[in-house]
């Protein structure tokens, strides 16, 4: 690729590399995939904007905040809020005080204090005499939230109820009556809360934990709520930054990426399977009164493993949990582990999401080479939820048996011991999942086809076009890219920046500059790092400047040599043809075809030539750009 067109190359992320769809050069498959994705993107953008417009016209409840009470409640939080957390809390409260229905998504790594944001929002709602509903995907999580909320609201005149299978029929009937009468302030439960027979007297705020784990029907019910009441969604799936940018203003996002104080990074060891290592690791944990997760992800042989462990560790009280157990039975096991009646939980990946057991601080993962990065990160996040040092042991079947990819994954996770790293680590694996969470699951297929980066570009383009009142152009599903040729060498010479890899990175960053300010910043950085600009680097920067000027005018190519400047447009440029013709007559330019302009000027200097082109483009911009109705 010519370096000026590096923007046409992007990283493909849409699942495992071996599943990436490859298209033949010259075939039409890629064009078809792009068109199909562009259609899906247009619909998504339109739906988002429609929901946004409906929300903007509706009046929500503007919550009043009693500063004195709020500060007293905030003091019950035993930690110093991290900067990200403080920002998320203040953004949420601002949304609630404004009169529009809130729809905010708070994403943060496991155990980074998303619940605190929810607690404060719930307090503000209850203090203003509105009811709060907290939705969790599993009964265990619902119970955990119920305990957390009960502890924090213990000193306040607030009534809480839990609606889940752990409650008897009589308790449930009383809770439902209390909600309808308005006696109960906070209801916490599973999707039971979304059923038809649950009536709230004055619902003001809905808090949803891990929405992507709810079914389609529940999501639809939540969507209907969104236009009416304030909704706060919490998720540990990282939402890609790029996506967050293009959804600016459509969906409010807060990212919590800083670890709480006194939280220690999890010590991670990768070693081949040996009974000695297991015994030593477990005894270390049991001696300090802690608990252990032992992950054996094969339900068929889990009982055999249990017998092995019982022989190896007669001191341990072993419990077994996996997804093929009856729900009641599973809940009983998990509750007993939570209450410390058992201290070694032999389990499958069922523990991957959500449950918070601060006393469990060692996890042993058998056949760790079989898991993906994101999954290893989620599993490891089950321990180290308090200020005790936590340990993760990743056991493999011996170094020779590992595939190259598995080796890489295990090395990565061992290096990524830092807290919050999961956010950046899981990014690659989870871009698709995170995007599906914001845009709806139906989009994952299209993202797989064209890759996440291109999809995000297309979405950005579609949202911008629709906001400006234009139909997005599906034949050009993303911004026009202007090719500029000033007939001067435009590059970073090897004598100026010696490292070829560094040069490529710089070219790519230039190609991605989308404002004149960012281009200025890049120019300053070059001078600062490598010294004064040689003529070739100057020509490179000039051509990027002209590219930015030409893009909004629908210019596809600018060719300026010593005698003429030629400007070529795309098929339907956003220009007013009458105004262009007037310009052509006034300046005595020539039309070289239906979408081509010729301007004759004699220029030998680079600066003169670039200025000439700039003048032509600026004249077109002022006179001819169609005003968006």
ABEGO torsion letter per residue (X at the ends): XBAAAAAABBBBBAEBAAABBBBBBGBAAAAAAAAAAAAAAAAAAAAAAAAAAAAAABBBBBBBBBAAAAAAAAAABABBBBAAAAAAAAAAAAAAABABBBBBBBBBBBGAGAAAAAAAAAAAAAAAGBBBBBBBABAAAAAAAAAAAAAAAAABBBBBBBBBAABBAAAAAAAAAAAAAGABABBBBBAAAABAABBBABBABBBBBGAAABBAAAAAAAAAAAAABBBBBBBABBBBAAAAAAABGABBBBBBABBBBGBBBBBBBBBBBBAAAAAAAAAAAAAAGBBBBBBBABAAAAAAAAAAAAAABAABBBBBBBAABBAAAAAAAAAAAAAGABABBBBBAAAABGBBBAABABBBBBGAAABBAAAAAAAAAABGABABBBBBBBBBAEAAABBAAAAAAAAAAAABABBGAAAAAAAAAAAAAAAAAAAEAAAAAAAAAAEAAAAAAAAAAAAAAAAAGBBBBAABABBBBBBBBAGBBBBBBAAABABAAAAAAAAAAAAABABAAAAAAAAAAAAAAAEBBBAAAAAAAAAAAAAAAAAAAGBABBBBBAABBBBBBBABBBBBAAAAAAAAAAAGBBBAEAABBBBBBBBABAAAAAAAAAAAAAAAAAAABBBBX
